[in-house]
Amino acid sequence: QVQLVESGGGLVQAGGSARLSCAASGRTFSTSRMGWFRQAPGKEREFVASIGLSGGGTSYADSVKGRFTISSDNAKSTVYLQMNSLKPEDTAVYYCAVREPLQVMYKYWGQGTRVTVFS
C-alpha cells in the first residue's frame, strides 16, 4: 500500500506562484511514476504532469507547459509541483498519484489539495 499526502494549496493571485508537495509513504518502487492531476469545478479530472522516480523523464499537459515544473526528492519520497504564472483557469483540486511499474493506470491517490487563483 502507498499513502499520499498533498500540501501547499491555497489562495493565489493570478500571475503568482505556488508549490505543491506530495509525500509518499508505504511501499514505493524506485521505478514507479508519480503524477499530478487536477479537477476543476464541474469538470473531469485531468492530467497535469508526471515524473519517473528512477530518473525517468517528465511529461506535462499542454496547458501547463512552460509554467509548471514537476520534480522529485527520492530521499524524502516527495514529489513537487512548482506552479508559476498561475491563471484563474488553474483553479482546481490537485491530486498526486502513483503508477506502479509496468502498470497503465495510476493506482494510489492522495486526498487532494485545493488551489484557487483569483484575479
N, C-alpha and C positions, 0 to 999 in steps of 0.2 A: 504494500500500500504506500501511496505517496500523499502527503498532505501539503497543500499550498496555501500560503497566506500573502495576500496582496496588501500593499500600503502605499501611501503617497498621494492619494486622490484629494480633491477639494475644489475650491473655487479659484479660478484663474482668469485674469483679464485677457481678452483677445490680444494676441501678439506676444503673450508671456510664455513662460516655460514651466514645466513640472516634470518630476521624475518619479516614476512608479517603481516599486520593488516587489519582487515575488520570492519569498523564502520557501524553499522546499525542504521537507523532512521525510524520513522514511526511506524506502528503497528507491534510489535513483541510479540509473545506469549512466556511465560516462558517455555512452553513445546515444543517449536519449536526445530528443529535440524538445525545446520548450518554446512556447509561443504566447503571444498576446492577442487577444480578441477583444472586441467591444460590441456593445449593444446599445444603440440609441433608442430613446423612447419611441415606441410604435414601429420599430424596425427589427429586422432579424439580426442575429449576431453575425459579425463579420470578422474576417482575419485582418490583423494589423501587421504583425511581424513575427518572425521566428528565428531561432538560432540553434545550431548544433552544439551540444555541450562538449563534444570532443574536438572542438576547434573547427567544426563544420561551418559552412557559410551561413550568411544571414539572408533573409528574404523579407520583402516589405510589400504591403499593399500600395498600389499606385497613388492612392490618396494621401499617403504619409511619407512617401519617398522624399528625401532631402530635408525633412523636418523632424522625423523621429529616428532614434538610434537605439537598437537593442544590443545589450551586452550581458556578459555573464561573469560571475566570480565563482568559479567552481569550488574554491576552498570554503566559501561561505554558502554554497548551494543556493545562490541567489541570482536571479535574473533581473535586469533593469530595463526600463523603457524611458529614455530621455526624450521628452516631447518639447520641441521648440516651435515658435511661430504658431502658437495654438489659435484655432479658429472656432467660432461658435459651433460649427458642424462637427467638431471633435468631441462635443459633449456626449457622454455615454458612460455606461458602467464598463469598466475594463477588467477583463479576466485573464489570468495566466493559466496555462495548461501544459501538460506533459504528454508527449507521444513516445512510447517505448520503442526500442529498436525493432525494425522490420514491421512495424505496425503502420497502418494508414491513418487511423483515427486517433485523435487526442483522447486519452482515457481519463486522466485526472484533471480536475478543475478546481480553481480556487473559488471563493465566495464573491469575489469582485470588489472593486473599489471605484467609487463614483468620481468622475471628473466633469465639472461644469465650467464651461468657458463663456464668459459674459462680455458683451461689447459695450 
